[in-house]
Amino acid sequence: MNCFPCLRRQRTIKEDGSPRAERDDNKHKVGSGAKPGIGGQIGPANITSQHFTFRELASATRNFRQECSLGEGGFGKVYKGTLPGTDQVVAVNQLDRHVLQGNKEFMVKVLMLSQLHHESVVKLVGYCSDGDQRLLVYEYMSGGSLEDHLFEIEPDKKPLDWLTRMRIAFGAAQGLEYLHDKAEPPVIYGDLKCSNVLMDSDYNPKLSAFGLTKLGPANDKMIVSSRVMGTFGYCAPEYTRLGQLTVKSDVYSFGVLLLELITGRNAFDGTKPLQERNLITWVCSVVCPIKYTSLDYISGAFLSDLSAMRCLFTGTAEIP
């Protein structure tokens, strides 16, 4: 049962990593009349998202008061705010100065995010680059994160029903498919996990938190990183061991996310017995009829041919 189109459609990228044949490289050049490419000269004129002053965002978040805080991630704090003049409710990510690599890298990130437009990807509303302040302004998602509804259920709330879980998985898969196959240029998400899947009041999911996002390689099959980042339990083995980041690294993370939706268990839970702490290890011990010697030795058989296990093969050639 192949529930998700991104897991059954054949990739348009050749196996040797060469660019898609149907794409015109001239589309990505600044000044060509199409969307500006990342490789050209980058400046506010090339970015479609709105530029805000620091004072405007401070006013929107009531001077970044604690009661406006939505949480804190690896790249800084996020605040709920209301834009003056339009009364639009937004999420303002004040980036940690210690993780910034300079204004040019920040503007490359803004340009990339401003070109992402899909119903399953959180929209970048604007940005701020005043002085040493760097902030990203996103649309506000009133339903919170998938993590809130899976593992931090309030006493008066019911767990997500099966149909809603599969609808959330399908939406996340659509978001990944867009980033990998339809975005210009293609994007490797790099940090798919349940806390980065946000929802509206009707449980429609969107991918968020693009701190580890990378542009897809144009001529090479993978991106090799000397510094492995990401979240334990979600990272693909080849990325953890060798720093090799590909679109299939995202597919692996999606497989873990799908298992979380199916089982209601965390990717890693230190409160459980040792043999049950890692979700993939536990699933293998319960489902797989074979013995395994490492966390990433996965069988393709899983409960009525569900796609989750297909995403977790050791060999990247077998990952859909």
C-alpha positions in Angstrom: 0.0 0.0 0.0 1.8 3.1 -1.2 -0.1 5.9 0.5 2.2 8.8 -0.4 2.9 10.1 -3.9 6.5 11.1 -3.1 7.2 7.5 -2.2 6.0 6.0 -5.4 6.9 8.5 -8.1 10.1 8.0 -10.0 12.7 10.7 -9.3 13.5 13.0 -12.1 17.1 13.3 -10.9 19.4 10.9 -12.7 21.2 8.3 -10.6 24.6 9.9 -11.4 23.3 13.1 -9.8 23.1 15.1 -13.0 20.5 17.9 -13.2 16.9 17.3 -14.3 16.7 17.4 -18.0 13.5 19.4 -18.1 14.9 22.4 -16.2 16.3 25.4 -17.9 19.4 26.6 -16.0 18.8 30.1 -17.4 15.7 30.3 -15.2 17.9 30.6 -12.1 19.9 33.6 -13.3 19.1 37.0 -11.8 17.7 39.3 -14.4 16.4 36.5 -16.7 12.8 37.5 -16.0 12.1 34.5 -13.8 12.7 33.9 -10.1 16.2 35.0 -9.1 18.6 32.2 -8.6 20.7 31.7 -5.5 24.0 32.1 -7.3 23.5 35.7 -8.5 24.0 38.9 -6.6 21.8 38.8 -3.5 20.1 41.9 -2.1 16.7 43.1 -0.9 15.7 43.8 -4.6 15.8 40.1 -5.3 13.7 39.0 -2.3 10.0 39.0 -2.5 9.4 38.7 1.3 8.8 41.9 3.2 11.7 43.6 5.1 10.9 44.7 8.6 12.9 47.0 11.0 13.8 45.6 14.3 11.6 48.3 16.0 8.6 47.0 14.0 9.1 43.4 15.2 9.8 44.5 18.7 6.5 46.3 18.7 4.8 43.3 17.2 6.0 41.0 19.9 5.6 43.5 22.8 9.4 43.8 23.1 9.9 40.1 22.9 8.1 39.5 26.2 8.1 36.0 27.7 4.3 35.7 27.5 4.7 36.0 23.7 7.2 33.2 23.5 6.2 30.1 21.5 9.3 28.2 22.3 13.1 27.9 21.6 15.0 25.8 19.1 18.5 25.3 18.1 18.6 28.5 16.1 16.9 30.9 18.5 13.6 31.8 20.2 10.3 32.1 18.5 7.6 34.7 19.5 4.0 35.2 18.6 3.4 38.7 17.3 0.9 40.9 15.6 2.2 43.1 12.8 1.3 46.8 13.2 -0.9 48.2 10.5 -2.2 44.9 9.2 -2.9 43.0 12.4 -1.5 39.9 10.8 -0.6 37.3 13.4 2.9 35.9 12.8 5.7 33.8 14.3 8.9 35.8 14.8 12.1 33.7 15.0 14.9 35.8 16.6 18.0 34.0 15.4 20.8 33.2 17.9 23.8 35.4 17.0 26.2 32.5 17.8 24.8 30.4 14.9 24.9 33.1 12.3 27.7 32.9 9.7 27.4 36.4 8.4 24.9 38.7 6.5 25.6 37.1 3.1 24.7 33.6 4.4 21.6 35.0 6.1 20.5 36.8 2.9 21.0 33.5 0.9 18.8 31.8 3.4 16.1 34.5 3.1 16.2 34.4 -0.7 15.8 30.6 -0.7 12.9 30.7 1.8 11.2 33.5 0.0 11.0 31.2 -3.1 9.2 28.4 -1.3 5.5 28.4 -2.0 3.4 25.3 -1.2 0.4 24.5 1.0 2.5 22.1 3.1 5.4 24.5 3.7 5.2 27.4 6.2 5.3 30.7 4.4 8.1 33.2 5.0 6.3 36.6 5.5 9.4 38.7 5.9 12.8 39.2 7.6 14.9 41.7 9.5 18.6 42.5 9.1 19.1 45.6 11.2 22.6 45.9 12.6 23.5 42.6 14.2 19.9 41.5 14.6 18.7 38.7 12.3 15.0 37.7 12.4 12.7 35.6 10.2 8.9 36.2 10.2 6.7 33.2 9.3 3.0 32.7 9.1 1.5 31.7 12.4 0.2 28.1 12.8 -2.5 28.1 15.5 -2.6 24.3 15.9 0.9 24.0 17.4 3.3 21.2 16.5 2.7 17.5 15.8 4.8 16.8 18.9 2.1 18.6 21.0 -0.6 16.3 19.7 1.3 13.1 19.9 3.4 13.2 23.0 2.2 16.2 25.1 -1.6 15.6 25.0 -3.5 17.8 27.4 -5.8 15.9 29.9 -9.0 17.2 28.2 -7.8 16.4 24.7 -8.2 13.1 22.8 -5.4 11.4 20.9 -5.3 11.9 17.2 -7.5 9.5 15.3 -6.0 7.2 12.6 -7.4 9.2 9.7 -6.0 12.4 11.0 -2.6 10.8 11.6 -2.4 9.6 8.0 -3.6 12.9 6.7 -0.8 14.6 8.6 1.7 12.1 7.2 0.4 12.7 3.7 0.8 16.5 4.0 4.3 16.1 5.3 5.1 13.9 2.4 3.7 16.4 0.0 5.9 19.1 1.5 9.0 17.0 1.1 8.1 16.1 -2.5 7.8 19.8 -3.3 11.1 20.7 -1.7 12.9 17.8 -3.5 11.2 17.7 -6.9 9.4 21.0 -7.6 11.2 23.8 -5.7 13.5 26.0 -7.8 16.3 25.2 -6.9 15.6 21.9 -5.1 16.0 21.9 -1.4 17.2 19.3 1.2 15.2 19.9 4.4 17.7 18.4 6.8 15.7 18.4 10.0 12.3 16.6 9.6 10.8 15.7 13.0 7.5 16.0 14.7 8.3 19.3 16.5 9.0 20.9 13.1 5.6 19.8 11.6 3.2 22.6 12.5 -0.6 22.5 12.0 -3.5 24.9 11.7 -6.7 24.5 13.6 -7.9 21.8 11.2 -4.8 19.7 11.5 -3.4 20.6 8.1 0.3 20.2 8.4 3.2 22.4 7.2 6.9 21.9 7.4 8.7 24.6 9.4 12.1 25.4 11.0 14.4 25.6 8.0 17.6 26.2 10.1 19.4 23.1 8.6 18.0 23.4 5.1 20.5 23.1 2.3 20.2 23.8 -1.4 20.2 20.5 -3.4 23.5 19.7 -5.2 23.5 20.6 -8.8 26.2 18.3 -10.1 27.0 16.0 -7.2 25.0 13.2 -5.7 25.3 14.4 -2.1 26.4 17.2 0.2 29.2 16.2 2.5 29.2 18.1 5.8 32.1 18.1 8.2 29.7 19.0 11.0 26.8 16.6 11.5 23.7 18.3 12.8 20.1 17.3 13.2 18.1 15.4 15.9 19.1 12.1 17.3 16.7 9.3 16.2 15.8 11.0 13.0 19.2 11.3 11.2 19.9 8.8 8.4 22.9 6.4 9.2 25.0 7.6 6.2 24.6 11.2 7.4 25.5 10.4 11.1 28.5 8.3 10.1 29.8 10.0 7.0 28.2 13.4 6.9 26.6 12.5 3.6 23.4 14.5 3.2 21.0 13.7 0.3 17.3 13.9 -0.4 17.1 10.3 0.8 18.3 11.5 4.2 15.0 13.4 4.4 13.1 10.3 3.3 14.7 8.3 6.2 13.6 11.0 8.6 10.1 10.8 7.1 10.1 7.1 7.8 10.8 7.7 11.5 8.1 10.4 11.6 5.6 7.9 10.1 6.5 5.3 12.7 5.9 7.9 15.4 2.4 8.5 13.9 1.7 4.8 13.7 3.0 3.8 17.1 2.5 6.9 19.2 6.1 6.5 20.4 9.0 9.0 20.4 11.9 8.5 18.0 14.0 8.2 21.2 12.6 7.9 24.7 15.1 7.7 27.5 12.4 6.8 30.1 11.7 3.3 28.5 13.7 0.1 29.0 17.1 0.1 27.1 15.9 -2.2 24.3 12.8 0.1 23.7 14.4 3.5 23.8 15.1 3.8 20.1 11.9 3.6 18.1 13.5 1.8 15.1 15.3 -0.7 17.3 12.0 -1.5 19.0 10.0 -1.8 15.8 12.6 -4.2 14.4 12.4 -6.4 17.5 8.6 -6.5 17.3 8.0 -6.6 13.5 11.1 -7.9 11.7 11.3 -11.7 11.6 15.1 -11.5 11.2 17.9 -10.7 13.7 19.8 -7.5 13.2 23.1 -6.2 14.5 22.8 -2.4 14.1 20.1 0.3 14.3 20.0 0.8 10.6 19.6 -2.9 9.5 16.0 -2.7 8.5 13.7 -5.2 6.8 11.1 -4.0 4.2 8.3 -6.1 5.7 6.0 -4.0 8.0 2.3 -4.3 8.8 0.5 -4.6 5.5 3.4 -3.2 3.4 3.3 0.3 5.0 5.7 2.7 3.4 7.5 3.6 6.7 10.0 0.7 6.6 10.9 1.3 3.0 12.2 4.7 4.0 14.6 3.1 6.5 16.7 0.8 4.4 20.4 0.9 5.0 21.3 1.0 1.3 20.3 4.4 0.0 19.6 2.8 -3.4 16.6 1.1 -1.9 15.1 4.2 -0.3 12.2 5.4 -2.3 
